[in-house]
Amino acid sequence: MNWNRLLIRCFLIITFLGVNALILFGISSVWSYLNTGAERSSRLHLNLEEVRTYLPKVEWDTSRVEGRPMEPLTLAAIERDYLNGWYVKNNSLLTNKRFGLSDYFTDSARVKVNRILDFNLEQQASFRQTTLNHFPKLDFYSADGTQVYFTDHNVDIYQESLVNNQPVLEAKKKESYNVIMLLEDGFWRIRHFTKRENKPEPEKPLSKLSDSIKSLVKDIKGLNYYPKDTPWDVFGKKYSDSIISKDFGLIKEMGLNTIRIFIPYEDFGAAFVDGKKIDKVKSLLDKAYENELKVVVTLFDFYGNYDVFDWTLTHRHVEHVVLALKDHKAILAWDIKNEPDLDFESRGKEMVMAWLDQMVDEVRKWDGKHPVTIGWATPEGALNLNEKLDFISFHYYRELKDFEEAYIQLEEGINDPEKPIVLQEYGLSSYGGLWNFYRGSEEDQANYYKEIQGILEDHNIPFLFWTLYDFSQVPNAVVGRLPWRKKPQQFYGCYDTEGKPKPATKYLIQNKKAE
């Protein structure tokens, strides 16, 4: 009997506590909901992370505004919601769905957008597009702070037309718009959005290298550089300027004059570039300058998206990196991307080429002084965009007996016979072990360099070989986990892991006093 009473009492106490917990949870949930003001990210079906997913360059002109003065915070909110409006509209044009439009367009403005979507759906058409640059001129800001009118001039638009999800046409164009936005529920929505006459800008002529820069490019004799203990992680936590300085001193002693380095896109913060990483790059450039070495900077490594919805993020990456480094005296050239032609099959050649073409323009916008190239993986790939680049760069890891023929075909295929061609990567691993059936050796590597350096000298071909050191380990992210791929990659250096010269070194030394 006593046990039954005890059990009943425990049950009542637990029930009481449970009911109170549920009541408190319900009250807190209601309170939280009432204070969120209907969080926009929960209403927007695109999982849009505000402006972080879409970062076209915006330059406002607020010099002549009718009405009340514009507050900086208000202008920032208008820009944020205007760009988000473009983002959701671009997404709707691709999917022919209306997700998110109600968040950034008023009821009347959505009528026009919906009409376009209905027509596209009927025709089984869609558009993959992005805007790259906006130049809005603020014309009016109402006295009550709830309405703005501006003209967005010469908006740079890249657009790819699709029928049945198959691309049929791509276009780069400039358009201008009249825009009215209203403040509703604490957010700015587009009320009026119409095209206006656009004043076309004159086309810029293709760049020409100055004789002095062309001479520097034609005289490139160098290597692709990684420290021996931190390959593919030059600017990580183990960065050491003393190691860099020592290595660059060794490179200078070899009579070489140029190095190529790599900026890993994600590792550097993607669109939001890590300033500490940039400081390490500047430190490396300082050491290069002290040792009379020029530097080719590869702006994108370990990047392979190319989708137009990612373009503005990569543009902000380039803007930050190029503006931070362009005035350094060690900079020789910008290399847009490492081996983009390897992505043709997986990403689609048209998409990769469109991204590269636009990225060349972006780099030149921020730095018109230094030449621009692309590090193509093959001689055949290097024919792409050759008319637009300042010099041609290609890589070669195939049979040495076929090199001269491949080089001559490349030379004949480019549009300008005076344009320099650089062999930007080449080399032979000295690995001879289980994973390549003992078919390599340091002697084979030495014979390879003896032959190819003679060919390069005969044809006056600038070169950057791969690489200074053997590596004790290679990250899986570089070539994967398979040992027959990783192991040979560790032995491309002309110095071993202990810093001792291998037999191949004597054929790479340009200053014979260093032998």
C-alpha positions as CSV (number, residue, x, y, z in Angstrom):
1,M,0.0,0.0,0.0
2,N,2.8,2.4,1.0
3,W,4.6,1.6,-2.3
4,N,1.5,2.4,-4.3
5,R,1.2,5.8,-2.6
6,L,4.9,6.6,-3.3
7,L,4.5,5.7,-7.0
8,I,1.4,7.8,-7.4
9,R,3.1,10.8,-5.7
10,C,6.2,10.4,-8.0
11,F,3.9,10.2,-11.1
12,L,2.0,13.3,-10.1
13,I,5.2,15.3,-9.4
14,I,6.8,14.2,-12.8
15,T,3.5,15.1,-14.6
16,F,3.4,18.5,-12.9
17,L,7.0,19.3,-13.9
18,G,6.4,18.1,-17.5
19,V,3.3,20.2,-18.0
20,N,5.1,23.3,-16.6
21,A,8.1,22.6,-18.9
22,L,5.8,22.4,-21.9
23,I,4.0,25.7,-20.9
24,L,7.3,27.5,-20.6
25,F,8.6,26.1,-23.9
26,G,5.4,27.3,-25.6
27,I,5.6,30.8,-24.1
28,S,9.3,31.1,-25.1
29,S,8.5,29.9,-28.7
30,V,5.7,32.5,-29.1
31,W,8.0,35.2,-27.6
32,S,10.8,34.3,-30.0
33,Y,8.5,34.3,-33.0
34,L,7.1,37.7,-32.1
35,N,10.6,39.2,-31.8
36,T,12.0,37.8,-35.0
37,G,9.7,39.9,-37.2
38,A,9.3,37.0,-39.6
39,E,13.0,36.4,-40.3
40,R,13.5,36.9,-44.0
41,S,15.9,34.0,-44.4
42,S,13.1,31.6,-43.2
43,R,10.7,33.0,-45.8
44,L,13.0,32.9,-48.7
45,H,13.1,29.6,-50.4
46,L,16.6,30.1,-52.0
47,N,18.5,29.7,-48.8
48,L,20.0,33.1,-49.7
49,E,22.7,34.3,-47.4
50,E,22.1,38.0,-48.0
51,V,24.8,39.6,-50.1
52,R,27.4,37.0,-49.4
53,T,26.1,34.8,-52.3
54,Y,26.0,37.6,-54.8
55,L,28.7,40.3,-54.9
56,P,28.6,42.4,-58.1
57,K,30.6,45.6,-58.0
58,V,28.4,48.6,-57.2
59,E,29.5,52.2,-57.5
60,W,26.8,54.7,-56.4
61,D,26.5,58.3,-57.6
62,T,24.8,60.3,-54.9
63,S,26.1,63.7,-55.9
64,R,22.7,65.2,-57.0
65,V,19.8,63.8,-55.0
66,E,16.4,65.5,-54.8
67,G,14.5,65.3,-51.5
68,R,16.1,64.5,-48.2
69,P,19.8,63.6,-47.8
70,M,20.6,59.9,-48.1
71,E,21.9,58.2,-44.9
72,P,24.8,55.8,-45.4
73,L,23.0,52.9,-43.5
74,T,19.9,53.4,-45.6
75,L,21.9,53.3,-48.8
76,A,23.5,50.1,-47.7
77,A,20.1,48.6,-47.0
78,I,18.8,49.7,-50.4
79,E,21.8,48.2,-52.2
80,R,21.5,44.9,-50.2
81,D,17.8,44.5,-51.1
82,Y,18.3,45.6,-54.7
83,L,21.1,43.1,-55.3
84,N,19.1,40.4,-53.6
85,G,16.2,41.3,-56.0
86,W,18.5,40.7,-58.9
87,Y,19.6,37.4,-57.4
88,V,16.2,35.9,-56.9
89,K,15.2,37.2,-60.4
90,N,18.2,35.5,-62.0
91,N,17.4,32.3,-60.1
92,S,13.7,32.5,-61.3
93,L,14.9,33.0,-64.9
94,L,16.9,29.8,-64.6
95,T,14.3,27.6,-62.9
96,N,11.1,29.4,-64.1
97,K,9.9,29.3,-60.5
98,R,8.8,32.2,-58.3
99,F,10.6,31.4,-55.1
100,G,11.6,34.6,-53.2
101,L,10.2,37.1,-55.6
102,S,7.6,38.3,-53.1
103,D,10.4,39.2,-50.7
104,Y,12.0,41.7,-53.1
105,F,9.3,42.8,-55.6
106,T,6.0,44.5,-54.9
107,D,2.8,42.9,-56.1
108,S,2.6,45.2,-59.2
109,A,6.3,44.6,-60.1
110,R,5.9,40.8,-59.9
111,V,3.2,40.9,-62.6
112,K,5.8,41.7,-65.2
113,V,8.3,39.1,-63.9
114,N,5.6,36.4,-63.8
115,R,4.6,37.2,-67.3
116,I,8.1,36.6,-68.5
117,L,8.4,33.4,-66.5
118,D,5.1,32.1,-67.9
119,F,6.3,32.8,-71.5
120,N,9.6,31.1,-70.9
121,L,7.9,28.0,-69.4
122,E,5.6,27.8,-72.4
123,Q,8.6,27.9,-74.7
124,Q,10.7,25.5,-72.6
125,A,13.3,28.3,-72.4
126,S,15.4,29.5,-69.5
127,F,18.3,31.9,-68.9
128,R,21.4,31.5,-66.8
129,Q,22.6,35.0,-66.0
130,T,24.5,37.2,-63.6
131,T,25.3,40.9,-63.3
132,L,28.9,41.9,-62.8
133,N,28.9,45.7,-62.3
134,H,26.3,48.3,-61.4
135,F,26.5,52.1,-61.6
136,P,23.4,53.4,-59.9
137,K,22.8,57.2,-59.8
138,L,20.4,58.2,-57.0
139,D,17.9,60.7,-58.3
140,F,15.3,61.0,-55.5
141,Y,14.8,60.1,-51.9
142,S,11.4,61.0,-50.4
143,A,11.0,63.2,-47.4
144,D,9.4,60.4,-45.4
145,G,12.3,58.0,-46.2
146,T,10.1,55.3,-47.8
147,Q,10.7,55.8,-51.5
148,V,13.8,56.1,-53.8
149,Y,14.3,56.5,-57.5
150,F,17.6,55.8,-59.2
151,T,19.0,55.0,-62.7
152,D,21.3,52.0,-62.9
153,H,23.6,52.7,-65.8
154,N,25.6,50.3,-68.0
155,V,24.9,47.2,-65.9
156,D,27.3,44.4,-67.1
157,I,25.3,41.3,-67.7
158,Y,26.4,37.8,-68.8
159,Q,23.6,35.7,-70.1
160,E,23.4,32.2,-71.4
161,S,20.1,31.2,-73.2
162,L,18.9,27.6,-72.8
163,V,16.2,25.6,-74.6
164,N,15.2,22.3,-72.9
165,N,18.1,22.9,-70.6
166,Q,20.6,22.9,-73.5
167,P,22.7,26.1,-74.0
168,V,22.0,27.7,-77.4
169,L,23.5,31.2,-77.1
170,E,25.6,33.3,-74.8
171,A,25.9,37.0,-74.7
172,K,27.7,39.8,-72.8
173,K,25.8,43.0,-72.8
174,K,25.3,46.3,-71.0
175,E,21.8,47.6,-70.1
176,S,20.4,50.5,-68.1
177,Y,17.3,50.6,-65.9
178,N,15.0,53.1,-64.2
179,V,14.2,51.7,-60.7
180,I,11.8,52.7,-57.9
181,M,12.0,51.0,-54.6
182,L,9.6,51.3,-51.6
183,L,10.2,50.6,-47.9
184,E,7.7,48.0,-46.8
185,D,7.8,46.0,-43.5
186,G,11.3,47.2,-42.8
187,F,12.6,46.0,-46.2
188,W,13.1,47.7,-49.6
189,R,11.2,46.2,-52.4
190,I,11.4,46.9,-56.2
191,R,8.2,48.7,-57.3
192,H,9.2,49.8,-60.8
193,F,11.9,48.3,-63.0
194,T,12.2,49.2,-66.7
195,K,14.9,49.4,-69.3
196,R,16.0,52.7,-70.5
197,E,18.3,53.8,-73.4
198,N,21.8,52.7,-72.8
199,K,24.8,54.6,-74.0
200,P,27.3,52.1,-75.3
201,E,30.9,52.5,-74.3
202,P,33.7,52.3,-76.9
203,E,35.4,48.9,-77.0
204,K,38.9,48.8,-75.5
205,P,41.7,47.8,-77.8
206,L,43.5,44.5,-77.0
207,S,46.5,45.2,-74.8
208,K,50.0,45.1,-76.2
209,L,53.1,44.3,-74.1
210,S,55.7,47.0,-73.8
211,D,59.1,46.1,-75.1
212,S,60.5,46.1,-71.6
213,I,57.8,43.7,-70.3
214,K,58.1,41.5,-73.4
215,S,61.8,41.3,-72.8
216,L,61.3,40.2,-69.2
217,V,58.8,37.5,-70.3
218,K,61.1,36.2,-73.0
219,D,63.9,36.0,-70.5
220,I,62.0,33.9,-68.0
221,K,64.3,31.2,-66.5
222,G,62.8,29.7,-63.4
223,L,60.7,27.2,-61.5
224,N,57.4,26.6,-59.8
225,Y,58.0,27.0,-56.1
226,Y,56.9,25.3,-53.0
227,P,59.0,24.9,-49.8
228,K,60.1,21.3,-49.3
229,D,58.3,20.8,-46.0
230,T,55.0,22.6,-46.8
231,P,54.2,21.8,-50.4
232,W,50.8,23.2,-51.5
233,D,50.6,25.1,-48.2
234,V,53.1,27.9,-48.7
235,F,51.0,30.5,-46.8
236,G,49.7,28.2,-44.0
237,K,50.5,28.2,-40.3
238,K,54.1,26.9,-40.9
239,Y,55.0,29.8,-43.2
240,S,58.6,30.9,-42.5
241,D,60.2,33.9,-44.2
242,S,63.6,32.6,-43.2
243,I,63.0,29.4,-45.1
244,I,61.7,31.4,-48.1
245,S,64.7,33.6,-48.0
246,K,67.1,30.7,-47.9
247,D,65.3,28.9,-50.8
248,F,65.3,32.1,-52.9
249,G,69.0,32.5,-52.3
250,L,69.5,29.0,-53.6
251,I,67.4,29.8,-56.7
252,K,69.4,32.9,-57.3
253,E,72.6,31.0,-57.0
254,M,71.4,28.7,-59.8
255,G,71.2,31.7,-62.1
256,L,67.4,31.6,-62.3
257,N,65.3,34.8,-62.3
258,T,61.6,33.9,-61.9
259,I,59.3,31.8,-59.7
260,R,55.7,30.9,-60.0
261,I,53.5,30.8,-56.9
262,F,49.8,29.8,-56.4
263,I,46.9,31.3,-54.5
264,P,44.5,28.6,-53.3
265,Y,41.0,30.1,-53.7
266,E,39.2,28.5,-50.7
267,D,42.2,28.6,-48.5
268,F,42.5,32.3,-49.0
269,G,38.9,32.9,-48.0
270,A,37.3,32.9,-51.4
271,A,35.5,36.2,-51.9
272,F,36.4,37.4,-48.5
273,V,40.2,37.2,-48.7
274,D,42.1,36.6,-45.5
275,G,44.3,39.7,-44.9
276,K,46.9,37.6,-42.9
277,K,47.4,35.4,-46.0
278,I,47.9,38.4,-48.1
279,D,50.6,39.7,-45.7
280,K,52.4,36.3,-46.1
281,V,52.3,36.7,-49.9
282,K,53.8,40.2,-49.5
283,S,56.5,38.8,-47.3
284,L,57.3,36.2,-50.0
285,L,57.4,39.0,-52.6
286,D,59.8,41.0,-50.4
287,K,62.2,38.0,-50.3
288,A,61.9,37.5,-54.0
289,Y,62.8,41.1,-54.6
290,E,65.7,41.0,-52.3
291,N,67.0,38.0,-54.3
292,E,66.4,39.7,-57.7
293,L,63.6,37.2,-58.6
294,K,60.4,38.1,-60.5
295,V,57.1,36.4,-59.5
296,V,54.3,35.0,-61.6
297,V,51.2,34.8,-59.4
298,T,48.6,32.2,-60.2
299,L,45.3,33.7,-58.9
300,F,43.2,30.6,-58.8
301,D,44.3,27.1,-57.7
302,F,42.0,24.4,-56.4
303,Y,38.9,26.1,-57.9
304,G,36.6,24.5,-60.4
305,N,33.1,25.8,-60.1
306,Y,32.8,28.4,-63.0
307,D,29.0,28.6,-62.6
308,V,27.7,32.1,-63.3
309,F,26.1,32.3,-59.9
310,D,29.7,32.1,-58.5
311,W,31.2,34.7,-60.8
312,T,30.8,37.7,-58.6
313,L,32.4,35.9,-55.7
314,T,35.5,35.1,-57.7
315,H,35.6,38.7,-59.0
316,R,35.8,40.0,-55.5
317,H,38.6,37.5,-54.8
318,V,40.6,38.9,-57.7
319,E,39.9,42.5,-56.9
320,H,41.2,42.0,-53.4
321,V,44.3,40.0,-54.3
322,V,45.3,42.1,-57.4
323,L,44.8,45.5,-55.6
324,A,46.8,44.3,-52.6
325,L,49.8,43.1,-54.7
326,K,49.9,44.9,-58.0
327,D,52.3,47.7,-56.9
328,H,55.0,45.3,-55.5
329,K,58.2,45.5,-57.6
330,A,58.6,41.7,-57.6
331,I,55.4,41.1,-59.6
332,L,56.0,40.0,-63.2
333,A,52.6,38.7,-64.4
334,W,49.2,37.4,-63.4
335,D,48.3,33.8,-64.3
336,I,44.5,33.5,-64.2
337,K,44.0,29.8,-63.4
338,N,46.1,26.6,-63.1
339,E,45.3,24.1,-65.9
340,P,41.6,25.1,-66.5
341,D,41.4,22.9,-69.6
342,L,41.4,19.8,-67.4
343,D,37.9,21.0,-66.3
344,F,36.5,21.1,-69.9
345,E,35.0,17.6,-69.7
346,S,33.6,17.8,-66.1
347,R,32.4,21.4,-66.2
348,G,31.8,22.0,-69.9
349,K,34.2,23.9,-72.1
350,E,31.8,26.7,-72.8
351,M,31.3,27.5,-69.1
352,V,35.0,27.4,-68.3
353,M,35.9,29.5,-71.3
354,A,33.3,32.1,-70.5
355,W,34.6,32.4,-66.9
356,L,38.2,32.7,-68.1
357,D,37.3,35.3,-70.7
358,Q,35.6,37.5,-68.2
359,M,38.3,37.0,-65.6
360,V,40.9,38.4,-67.9
361,D,38.9,41.6,-68.2
362,E,38.5,41.7,-64.4
363,V,42.2,41.4,-63.8
364,R,43.0,44.1,-66.3
365,K,40.4,46.4,-64.7
366,W,42.3,46.4,-61.5
367,D,45.8,46.3,-63.0
368,G,46.5,47.5,-66.5
369,K,50.3,47.4,-66.1
370,H,51.2,43.7,-65.6
371,P,50.7,41.1,-68.4
372,V,48.0,38.4,-68.1
373,T,48.3,34.7,-69.0
374,I,46.6,31.3,-68.3
375,G,48.5,28.2,-67.3
376,W,47.1,25.7,-69.8
377,A,47.7,22.0,-69.1
378,T,48.6,21.2,-72.7
379,P,50.0,22.9,-75.9
380,E,46.6,22.3,-77.6
381,G,44.8,24.0,-74.7
382,A,47.0,27.0,-75.0
383,L,45.4,28.0,-78.4
384,N,42.3,29.0,-76.5
385,L,42.0,32.8,-75.9
386,N,45.5,33.3,-77.3
387,E,44.4,36.5,-79.1
388,K,43.3,38.0,-75.7
389,L,46.3,37.0,-73.5
390,D,49.5,39.0,-73.2
391,F,51.7,35.9,-73.5
392,I,51.0,32.1,-73.9
393,S,51.7,29.6,-71.1
394,F,51.5,25.8,-71.4
395,H,52.5,22.7,-69.5
396,Y,54.2,19.6,-70.9
397,Y,54.5,16.2,-69.2
398,R,54.2,14.0,-72.2
399,E,56.9,12.1,-74.2
400,L,59.9,14.3,-74.8
401,K,60.3,13.0,-78.4
402,D,57.0,14.8,-79.3
403,F,57.8,18.1,-77.7
404,E,59.3,20.0,-80.6
405,E,56.4,19.1,-82.9
406,A,53.8,20.2,-80.3
407,Y,55.6,23.4,-79.7
408,I,55.9,24.3,-83.4
409,Q,52.1,23.6,-83.9
410,L,51.4,25.9,-81.0
411,E,53.7,28.6,-82.4
412,E,51.9,28.4,-85.7
413,G,48.5,28.4,-84.2
414,I,48.6,31.7,-82.2
415,N,47.4,34.9,-83.8
416,D,50.5,37.0,-83.1
417,P,53.9,35.6,-84.0
418,E,55.6,38.1,-81.8
419,K,53.6,37.0,-78.7
420,P,55.9,35.2,-76.2
421,I,55.3,31.5,-75.4
422,V,56.4,30.2,-72.0
423,L,56.8,26.5,-71.0
424,Q,55.3,27.1,-67.6
425,E,55.5,23.6,-66.2
426,Y,57.5,20.5,-67.1
427,G,59.6,17.9,-65.5
428,L,60.3,14.3,-64.8
429,S,60.0,12.4,-61.5
430,S,63.1,10.5,-60.3
431,Y,60.9,8.0,-58.4
432,G,61.8,4.4,-59.2
433,G,59.9,2.0,-56.9
434,L,57.2,-0.5,-56.5
435,W,54.4,1.8,-57.7
436,N,55.9,2.5,-61.1
437,F,57.6,-0.9,-61.5
438,Y,61.1,0.5,-60.7
439,R,61.1,2.4,-64.1
440,G,62.5,5.7,-62.9
441,S,65.8,7.0,-61.5
442,E,67.8,10.1,-60.8
443,E,69.9,9.3,-63.9
444,D,66.7,9.2,-66.1
445,Q,65.7,12.5,-64.6
446,A,69.1,14.0,-65.4
447,N,69.0,12.8,-69.0
448,Y,65.6,14.2,-69.4
449,Y,66.7,17.7,-68.3
450,K,69.9,17.4,-70.4
451,E,67.8,16.9,-73.5
452,I,64.9,19.3,-72.9
453,Q,67.1,22.2,-71.7
454,G,69.0,21.9,-75.0
455,I,65.8,22.1,-77.0
456,L,64.6,25.1,-75.0
457,E,67.9,26.8,-75.5
458,D,67.8,26.1,-79.3
459,H,64.3,27.6,-79.6
460,N,64.8,30.4,-77.1
461,I,61.8,29.2,-75.0
462,P,61.3,30.7,-71.6
463,F,60.7,28.1,-68.9
464,L,59.5,27.4,-65.4
465,F,60.3,23.8,-64.4
466,W,58.7,21.7,-61.7
467,T,60.2,22.0,-59.1
468,L,63.0,22.9,-56.6
469,Y,62.7,20.1,-54.0
470,D,61.5,16.6,-53.5
471,F,58.7,16.5,-51.0
472,S,58.5,14.1,-48.1
473,Q,54.7,14.0,-48.5
474,V,52.0,15.1,-50.9
475,P,48.5,16.1,-49.7
476,N,45.7,13.8,-50.8
477,A,43.8,16.9,-52.2
478,V,46.5,17.3,-54.9
479,V,46.5,13.9,-56.6
480,G,44.3,11.7,-54.5
481,R,45.1,8.8,-52.2
482,L,46.4,6.3,-54.7
483,P,50.1,5.5,-54.0
484,W,51.0,5.1,-57.7
485,R,49.9,8.7,-58.2
486,K,51.2,10.2,-55.0
487,K,54.6,8.6,-54.8
488,P,56.0,9.9,-58.2
489,Q,54.8,13.4,-57.3
490,Q,57.2,13.5,-54.4
491,F,60.3,13.2,-56.6
492,Y,60.1,16.0,-59.1
493,G,62.7,18.2,-57.4
494,C,66.2,18.9,-58.5
495,Y,67.2,18.9,-54.8
496,D,66.2,16.0,-52.5
497,T,64.4,16.2,-49.2
498,E,67.6,16.8,-47.4
499,G,68.5,19.8,-49.7
500,K,71.2,17.9,-51.6
501,P,71.5,18.5,-55.3
502,K,70.4,15.6,-57.6
503,P,72.3,14.8,-60.8
504,A,69.6,16.8,-62.8
505,T,70.6,20.0,-61.1
506,K,73.7,20.7,-63.2
507,Y,71.5,20.9,-66.3
508,L,69.2,23.5,-64.7
509,I,71.9,25.8,-63.4
510,Q,72.1,28.9,-65.6
511,N,75.0,30.5,-63.8
512,K,77.8,28.0,-64.3
513,K,79.8,29.5,-61.4
514,A,77.1,27.9,-59.1
515,E,78.1,24.3,-60.2
